[in-house]
Amino acid sequence: MNLRIFDKTKSASRRLKSPRIFKTEGNYQQQPRENKNDNQNKPKSFINGKSGLGKRDYSENQSQITQKRLIVNSYSQQTRQQQQQSNHTHTKYNTFLDSILKLSKSKEMNRVPIRNRKQMWHNYVNPESSIPERRVQSQINILKTDETYNKNRSTASLCSLESQDTFQFNLKYIHKTRQGQIANNPSKVNQDIFYCQTNFIENFHLFFVCDGHGQNGHLVSNFIQTNLPNNIQKDKLQLLSHQIKETLQKSIQNTSINVNKQSFDTNFSGSTLNGILLQENGKIHSFNVGDSRTVIGKFNGYGSKFKPYQLSIDHKLTIKKEQYRVISSGGKVDTFYDQNGNSIGPMRVWVNGTQYPGLAMSRSLGDQVAQSIGVSSVPDIIEYQLGLNDKFIIIASDGVWEFLDNQIVVDIIGKYYQQNNIEGASEELMRVAYRMWTIDDDSVVDDITFIIIFIQNQ
């Protein structure tokens, strides 16, 4: 637990002081494996001995929590007792989850369409309230056109009423990853990674996740994890001179170029990249390549409800400008078809007249064949100013978003935010995300990785 203060001076200049570190403690939580293995109790390791820089675990869950609190002795005995009492009140809730999940293999559950399953889970995560029926947002509805995306991110929506000079907050985060499974590939590895580093450069905090795909996807995501922070640090002076967007664009592009020069093959392997660069005045620069996603949980002021604000856009081939770029570069955009000519799955990128590469996103790092026909590695970068109603941030691979829409995820985390229980939020989100993959068929489960950040205003 890192305990530190985000503080401001009250002088005429109203500039931000550098944080003072009072106390630092290391702590992490190990998740038990579901399958038997001699390495069950093997301790978690880190690259270069840095906490927050996660080394890929091929078989077990990873969990790390770091807290930044205004009060040094924040985890007193009294606080622990209060948290235990709070957790006890949700025993009934977790018992209800167990009873629901026992139906996962029943015929009744298998007949429930995915859209209805999303609605069922949305009602479930709010068991004490009556929620009116709502239409679940699909990928096509969320990402229908880039015009809607830009409209939702107007200047007014990205600026808080709170002055940057007076905004103060405490920061607490946790990250978790879980290896997926493929029935015909028992040697599958976890291709997801996470990176969390506070005070990455002075008052900048860097968080991101990568979701690798293809035979060497784990090598691509691992390269990004180590290479991208180094590229950003090389342009430290430009970053400190407030040329943040330019620095991120240049660093990501350099990483994209360098990954294709490595000894491992990236013709049909690549990775997404999604994350934020957070300043201590509350300003965020969100960067995204691919279909991982960042969502902010906003308190809407009515009861205990939270609403999602999607800070990044999923780079899917349902977006018109993404389709146009691929088609104008000589590629083809279409779904996969089975032997009977039936359309299966999402829109994909194809080389004309072939059945490859079949990439289901319009931007990625690596994927040299797909990039030759219009797939881009250029990131979308969005600037956002945190406000008093912004309570938490979730950065996650599509292992979370495949069966859970933004509102469901915000409902799960929001319940635990009110208890100041970030561990409970991470455990519940991982549990629900994994079970949603296995309700109909557990032969294919994607890797699941996310970072949760609690923002506590002062």
DAVEN-V759556 format. One record per residue. N is the residue number from 1. RES is the residue in one small letter. PHI is phi in degrees with one decimal (NA if undefined). D_LAST is the distance of its C-alpha to the last C-alpha in whole Angstrom. Layout:
<<N & RES & PHI & D_LAST> <N & RES & PHI & D_LAST>>
//
This chain:
<<1 & m & NA & 19> <2 & n & -95.9 & 18> <3 & l & -110.5 & 15> <4 & r & -153.9 & 13> <5 & i & -112.7 & 11> <6 & f & -98.3 & 9> <7 & d & -129.0 & 9> <8 & k & -133.0 & 11> <9 & t & -83.2 & 14> <10 & k & -109.4 & 15> <11 & s & -78.2 & 18> <12 & a & -64.2 & 20> <13 & s & -72.0 & 20> <14 & r & 52.8 & 16> <15 & r & -87.5 & 17> <16 & l & -82.4 & 14> <17 & k & -76.2 & 15> <18 & s & -68.1 & 17> <19 & p & -67.4 & 15> <20 & r & -103.5 & 16> <21 & i & -96.2 & 18> <22 & f & -92.0 & 18> <23 & k & -156.4 & 20> <24 & t & -134.0 & 21> <25 & e & -132.3 & 23> <26 & g & -97.5 & 25> <27 & n & -156.3 & 25> <28 & y & -149.2 & 26> <29 & q & -119.8 & 28> <30 & q & -97.2 & 31> <31 & q & -90.4 & 33> <32 & p & -68.8 & 36> <33 & r & -77.8 & 39> <34 & e & -89.6 & 41> <35 & n & -109.6 & 44> <36 & k & -77.2 & 46> <37 & n & -162.1 & 46> <38 & d & -69.3 & 47> <39 & n & -93.4 & 44> <40 & q & -59.6 & 41> <41 & n & -100.4 & 40> <42 & k & -65.6 & 40> <43 & p & -67.8 & 36> <44 & k & -71.9 & 34> <45 & s & -120.0 & 34> <46 & f & -131.0 & 33> <47 & i & -76.3 & 34> <48 & n & 56.7 & 34> <49 & g & 71.2 & 32> <50 & k & -99.9 & 29> <51 & s & -71.5 & 26> <52 & g & 94.6 & 25> <53 & l & -99.6 & 28> <54 & g & -81.1 & 30> <55 & k & -80.5 & 34> <56 & r & -62.1 & 35> <57 & d & -104.2 & 37> <58 & y & -83.3 & 40> <59 & s & -139.1 & 40> <60 & e & -131.9 & 37> <61 & n & -73.5 & 33> <62 & q & -122.1 & 31> <63 & s & -149.2 & 27> <64 & q & -143.8 & 25> <65 & i & -124.1 & 21> <66 & t & -128.9 & 19> <67 & q & -122.2 & 15> <68 & k & -125.0 & 13> <69 & r & -120.8 & 11> <70 & l & -71.3 & 9> <71 & i & -92.5 & 12> <72 & v & -64.0 & 15> <73 & n & -88.3 & 17> <74 & s & -73.1 & 15> <75 & y & -104.7 & 18> <76 & s & -75.1 & 20> <77 & q & -62.6 & 23> <78 & q & -63.5 & 22> <79 & t & -65.0 & 19> <80 & r & -62.8 & 22> <81 & q & -64.9 & 24> <82 & q & -63.1 & 21> <83 & q & -67.0 & 21> <84 & q & -63.9 & 25> <85 & q & -64.7 & 25> <86 & s & -65.7 & 23> <87 & n & -65.2 & 25> <88 & h & -65.3 & 28> <89 & t & -67.4 & 27> <90 & h & -105.2 & 28> <91 & t & -63.5 & 31> <92 & k & -61.8 & 33> <93 & y & -62.5 & 31> <94 & n & -69.3 & 32> <95 & t & -63.9 & 35> <96 & f & -64.0 & 36> <97 & l & -60.9 & 35> <98 & d & -59.9 & 37> <99 & s & -67.4 & 40> <100 & i & -68.1 & 39> <101 & l & -69.6 & 39> <102 & k & -66.9 & 43> <103 & l & -86.5 & 44> <104 & s & -61.1 & 43> <105 & k & -98.9 & 47> <106 & s & -76.3 & 49> <107 & k & -65.4 & 51> <108 & e & -61.2 & 49> <109 & m & -69.8 & 45> <110 & n & -66.9 & 47> <111 & r & -86.7 & 48> <112 & v & -80.4 & 45> <113 & p & -61.4 & 44> <114 & i & -58.8 & 41> <115 & r & -60.5 & 40> <116 & n & -70.5 & 40> <117 & r & -63.9 & 39> <118 & k & -60.7 & 35> <119 & q & -66.0 & 36> <120 & m & -61.4 & 36> <121 & w & -68.9 & 33> <122 & h & -65.2 & 31> <123 & n & -68.3 & 33> <124 & y & -69.4 & 32> <125 & v & -72.0 & 29> <126 & n & -123.3 & 28> <127 & p & -67.0 & 31> <128 & e & -95.3 & 30> <129 & s & -124.1 & 30> <130 & s & -95.3 & 33> <131 & i & -104.8 & 32> <132 & p & -64.4 & 34> <133 & e & -63.0 & 36> <134 & r & -132.1 & 35> <135 & r & -83.0 & 36> <136 & v & -71.7 & 35> <137 & q & -72.1 & 34> <138 & s & -96.1 & 36> <139 & q & -59.6 & 36> <140 & i & -66.9 & 38> <141 & n & -70.8 & 36> <142 & i & -67.7 & 33> <143 & l & -113.1 & 35> <144 & k & -59.3 & 38> <145 & t & -142.9 & 38> <146 & d & -71.5 & 36> <147 & e & -63.8 & 36> <148 & t & -63.1 & 34> <149 & y & -60.5 & 31> <150 & n & -68.0 & 31> <151 & k & -64.8 & 31> <152 & n & -69.7 & 28> <153 & r & -115.5 & 26> <154 & s & -70.5 & 27> <155 & t & -57.9 & 25> <156 & a & -66.1 & 23> <157 & s & -75.5 & 22> <158 & l & -94.6 & 21> <159 & c & -113.3 & 19> <160 & s & -85.8 & 15> <161 & l & -71.1 & 15> <162 & e & -79.9 & 12> <163 & s & -65.4 & 13> <164 & q & -63.5 & 13> <165 & d & -73.3 & 13> <166 & t & -112.9 & 10> <167 & f & -73.1 & 8> <168 & q & -132.2 & 5> <169 & f & -155.1 & 5> <170 & n & -102.6 & 7> <171 & l & -122.7 & 11> <172 & k & -142.7 & 14> <173 & y & -141.4 & 17> <174 & i & -146.1 & 20> <175 & h & -131.3 & 24> <176 & k & -151.9 & 27> <177 & t & -140.2 & 31> <178 & r & -141.9 & 34> <179 & q & -69.0 & 37> <180 & g & -83.4 & 39> <181 & q & -151.7 & 43> <182 & i & -132.7 & 46> <183 & a & -58.4 & 49> <184 & n & -91.8 & 52> <185 & n & -138.9 & 49> <186 & p & -66.1 & 49> <187 & s & -92.6 & 48> <188 & k & -56.4 & 45> <189 & v & -111.9 & 42> <190 & n & -77.0 & 38> <191 & q & -96.6 & 38> <192 & d & -86.2 & 34> <193 & i & -139.1 & 32> <194 & f & -133.6 & 28> <195 & y & -141.6 & 26> <196 & c & -135.7 & 23> <197 & q & -146.7 & 22> <198 & t & -81.3 & 19> <199 & n & 50.0 & 20> <200 & f & -57.2 & 23> <201 & i & -137.2 & 23> <202 & e & 48.5 & 21> <203 & n & -97.6 & 18> <204 & f & -108.0 & 19> <205 & h & -121.2 & 19> <206 & l & -114.0 & 22> <207 & f & -135.5 & 22> <208 & f & -158.8 & 25> <209 & v & -126.5 & 28> <210 & c & -130.0 & 32> <211 & d & -121.2 & 34> <212 & g & -77.1 & 38> <213 & h & -147.3 & 41> <214 & g & 89.9 & 45> <215 & q & -60.6 & 47> <216 & n & -110.6 & 45> <217 & g & -60.6 & 41> <218 & h & -67.6 & 40> <219 & l & -72.5 & 41> <220 & v & -66.6 & 40> <221 & s & -65.9 & 36> <222 & n & -67.2 & 37> <223 & f & -64.1 & 38> <224 & i & -62.3 & 35> <225 & q & -58.3 & 32> <226 & t & -93.5 & 34> <227 & n & -86.2 & 35> <228 & l & -61.7 & 32> <229 & p & -58.2 & 30> <230 & n & -65.3 & 33> <231 & n & -65.5 & 33> <232 & i & -66.9 & 30> <233 & q & -65.8 & 30> <234 & k & -64.2 & 33> <235 & d & -104.8 & 32> <236 & k & -57.7 & 29> <237 & l & -64.0 & 30> <238 & q & -66.3 & 30> <239 & l & -65.5 & 27> <240 & l & -71.6 & 25> <241 & s & -89.9 & 27> <242 & h & 70.9 & 25> <243 & q & -96.2 & 28> <244 & i & -72.5 & 26> <245 & k & -62.1 & 28> <246 & e & -63.3 & 31> <247 & t & -64.0 & 30> <248 & l & -65.1 & 29> <249 & q & -60.5 & 32> <250 & k & -64.6 & 35> <251 & s & -66.1 & 33> <252 & i & -68.4 & 34> <253 & q & -65.2 & 37> <254 & n & -63.2 & 38> <255 & t & -63.7 & 37> <256 & s & -63.2 & 39> <257 & i & -67.5 & 42> <258 & n & -69.0 & 42> <259 & v & -66.3 & 42> <260 & n & -78.2 & 45> <261 & k & -99.0 & 47> <262 & q & -77.5 & 46> <263 & s & -69.8 & 49> <264 & f & -82.2 & 48> <265 & d & -78.3 & 49> <266 & t & -118.8 & 46> <267 & n & -61.2 & 49> <268 & f & -126.5 & 48> <269 & s & -131.3 & 45> <270 & g & -166.0 & 41> <271 & s & -158.5 & 37> <272 & t & -84.4 & 34> <273 & l & -148.6 & 31> <274 & n & -144.7 & 28> <275 & g & -173.3 & 25> <276 & i & -137.6 & 22> <277 & l & -113.2 & 21> <278 & l & -106.1 & 17> <279 & q & -95.5 & 16> <280 & e & -79.6 & 13> <281 & n & -93.3 & 12> <282 & g & 90.6 & 12> <283 & k & -84.9 & 16> <284 & i & -117.0 & 18> <285 & h & -115.4 & 22> <286 & s & -91.4 & 23> <287 & f & -125.3 & 27> <288 & n & -150.1 & 29> <289 & v & -135.3 & 33> <290 & g & 109.0 & 35> <291 & d & -113.7 & 34> <292 & s & -77.5 & 31> <293 & r & -150.5 & 27> <294 & t & -117.7 & 24> <295 & v & -131.9 & 22> <296 & i & -101.4 & 18> <297 & g & -92.6 & 17> <298 & k & -106.5 & 16> <299 & f & -81.0 & 15> <300 & n & -91.9 & 18> <301 & g & 86.3 & 17> <302 & y & -118.0 & 21> <303 & g & 62.8 & 21> <304 & s & -121.4 & 19> <305 & k & -89.1 & 21> <306 & f & -121.8 & 19> <307 & k & -125.0 & 21> <308 & p & -86.9 & 22> <309 & y & -127.8 & 22> <310 & q & -78.8 & 24> <311 & l & -88.0 & 23> <312 & s & -123.2 & 27> <313 & i & -109.9 & 30> <314 & d & -70.9 & 33> <315 & h & -84.5 & 36> <316 & k & -103.8 & 38> <317 & l & -83.3 & 42> <318 & t & -83.4 & 41> <319 & i & -83.7 & 40> <320 & k & -61.3 & 42> <321 & k & -69.1 & 42> <322 & e & -71.4 & 41> <323 & q & -60.5 & 45> <324 & y & -61.9 & 46> <325 & r & -63.1 & 45> <326 & v & -68.3 & 47> <327 & i & -64.5 & 50> <328 & s & -69.6 & 51> <329 & s & -94.9 & 51> <330 & g & 97.1 & 53> <331 & g & -90.3 & 51> <332 & k & -125.3 & 52> <333 & v & -114.4 & 49> <334 & d & -164.2 & 50> <335 & t & -86.1 & 50> <336 & f & -87.2 & 51> <337 & y & -122.5 & 55> <338 & d & -81.8 & 56> <339 & q & -64.4 & 60> <340 & n & -92.6 & 61> <341 & g & 82.8 & 59> <342 & n & -85.1 & 56> <343 & s & -71.7 & 53> <344 & i & -130.5 & 50> <345 & g & 78.6 & 46> <346 & p & -81.3 & 44> <347 & m & -67.2 & 45> <348 & r & -134.3 & 46> <349 & v & -98.5 & 47> <350 & w & -132.4 & 51> <351 & v & -74.1 & 54> <352 & n & -52.9 & 56> <353 & g & 80.4 & 59> <354 & t & -128.6 & 57> <355 & q & -118.1 & 55> <356 & y & -145.4 & 53> <357 & p & -83.6 & 50> <358 & g & 71.6 & 48> <359 & l & -74.4 & 45> <360 & a & -95.4 & 43> <361 & m & -145.8 & 40> <362 & s & -101.0 & 40> <363 & r & -142.3 & 38> <364 & s & -168.0 & 38> <365 & l & -104.2 & 39> <366 & g & 91.1 & 42> <367 & d & 48.3 & 45> <368 & q & -63.0 & 47> <369 & v & -65.0 & 50> <370 & a & -64.7 & 47> <371 & q & -68.9 & 46> <372 & s & -72.8 & 49> <373 & i & -121.7 & 49> <374 & g & 107.5 & 46> <375 & v & -68.2 & 43> <376 & s & -112.1 & 41> <377 & s & -109.0 & 38> <378 & v & -75.3 & 36> <379 & p & -80.9 & 33> <380 & d & -86.0 & 31> <381 & i & -123.4 & 28> <382 & i & -118.4 & 25> <383 & e & -97.5 & 22> <384 & y & -144.0 & 19> <385 & q & -105.2 & 16> <386 & l & -61.2 & 13> <387 & g & -122.3 & 11> <388 & l & -65.6 & 9> <389 & n & -87.9 & 12> <390 & d & -85.7 & 12> <391 & k & -107.4 & 12> <392 & f & -157.6 & 14> <393 & i & -129.8 & 17> <394 & i & -123.2 & 21> <395 & i & -115.2 & 23> <396 & a & -148.6 & 27> <397 & s & -76.6 & 30> <398 & d & -73.8 & 33> <399 & g & -62.0 & 34> <400 & v & -84.4 & 31> <401 & w & -84.8 & 31> <402 & e & -60.9 & 35> <403 & f & -119.8 & 35> <404 & l & -122.5 & 31> <405 & d & -83.1 & 30> <406 & n & -58.9 & 27> <407 & q & -65.7 & 26> <408 & i & -63.0 & 27> <409 & v & -63.0 & 25> <410 & v & -65.7 & 22> <411 & d & -63.4 & 23> <412 & i & -63.1 & 24> <413 & i & -70.3 & 20> <414 & g & -60.3 & 19> <415 & k & -60.3 & 20> <416 & y & -81.8 & 19> <417 & y & -61.8 & 15> <418 & q & -66.9 & 15> <419 & q & -94.0 & 17> <420 & n & 55.9 & 15> <421 & n & -119.4 & 18> <422 & i & -72.3 & 18> <423 & e & -64.4 & 22> <424 & g & -61.5 & 23> <425 & a & -62.5 & 22> <426 & s & -68.2 & 24> <427 & e & -65.7 & 27> <428 & e & -68.6 & 27> <429 & l & -64.3 & 27> <430 & m & -63.3 & 29> <431 & r & -64.5 & 32> <432 & v & -69.1 & 32> <433 & a & -59.8 & 32> <434 & y & -67.2 & 35> <435 & r & -65.6 & 37> <436 & m & -65.4 & 37> <437 & w & -71.5 & 39> <438 & t & -103.4 & 41> <439 & i & -61.2 & 42> <440 & d & -90.7 & 45> <441 & d & -158.2 & 46> <442 & d & -99.4 & 44> <443 & s & -76.3 & 47> <444 & v & -131.3 & 44> <445 & v & -133.2 & 40> <446 & d & -75.2 & 38> <447 & d & -62.4 & 36> <448 & i & -122.6 & 32> <449 & t & -142.0 & 30> <450 & f & -155.1 & 26> <451 & i & -123.6 & 22> <452 & i & -113.1 & 19> <453 & i & -122.4 & 16> <454 & f & -91.6 & 13> <455 & i & -107.8 & 10> <456 & q & -115.5 & 7> <457 & n & -70.7 & 4> <458 & q & -118.2 & 0>>
//
